[in-house]
Amino acid sequence: MKKQFTKFKKVLIAALVLVFAGACALVGDRVAKAAGEIGFSVSPMKQNIVLNPGDSYRGTFTVSNPATSENDFSYLVTVTPFYVKDDAEYTAVFDEDSDRTMISKWITLVSPSEGKVAPNESNEIEFIINVPEDAPAGGQYAAITVSSNNTDEAAEGSTGIREQIAIAHTIFAEIAGETVKKGEVTEVSVPSFIFSGDLTASSKVRNTGNVHGKAVYKLQVFPLFSSEEVFTNEEKPDEQTILPDRTLYYETAFKNTPSFGIYNVVYTVEFEGTKTEVKKMVIKCPIWMLFSILFAIIAAIIYIGLRIKARKR
């Protein structure tokens, strides 16, 4: 009787394992399908505009549902403040009001705050910015966020598991007046020796003005005995927008750097009239190769020493 019970217990456990595995696979497929059904895009992702106190600006952007989508996309549109934290990650913040986000109160949606887009179709979102006569000069920042409307009925065949997806259309506005455009490159780093990965230069740039500015990053990599570049982004340098009173850490990399090489590197960072340039010789050598070279050098020294002793004898 005990043996039969033990056998029954094993069969029951095996059956439960199979049922659990099947349920996980089914839920996984449904979640993946649901995620595929909620795909959309916002274009353009941001706008840079210059406004005068008392101006009324009318702007637009589009919400698109891809042709691969199986269902209509229902969305909500909201206006929120936008800024970034002064931390290492330059984290975006959409729920804190400040002197730099007053523009979020000046924006009025012309288009309905709710809508629906069929597959392979687009809707235009229109808004108006009414700038007060006493608006302060400098940068103002806001986001018009488009998010999936989870209050709508779920699509036929989909599960009750829903994730709200949101994309922000950010507005970078410069209010005319006594604007101050200045900043400083506080840190520049180019390694002298790397064991693995890509050759990467990095920098920190701080915006000390009262309006956003654009930092430009150029990286040139030359072989040790040649003036012909093996990598450069001079024709299309990296660019990053930096908000007032904020510091941005940024890296520029020589993608797919060969596993071994000796290079002359020129790294240039420009921001609001300031320019910092660093020139350095960089060696890339895998650690196993480094040990092999050191072993060969030590072996050669020992061999030469033994030969000299032998000759003296």
Summary of the structure (lengths in Angstrom):
residues: 313
radius of gyration: 29.8
end to end distance: 91.0
largest distance: 99.3
contacts: 894
relative contact order: 0.13
helix: 21%
strand: 43%
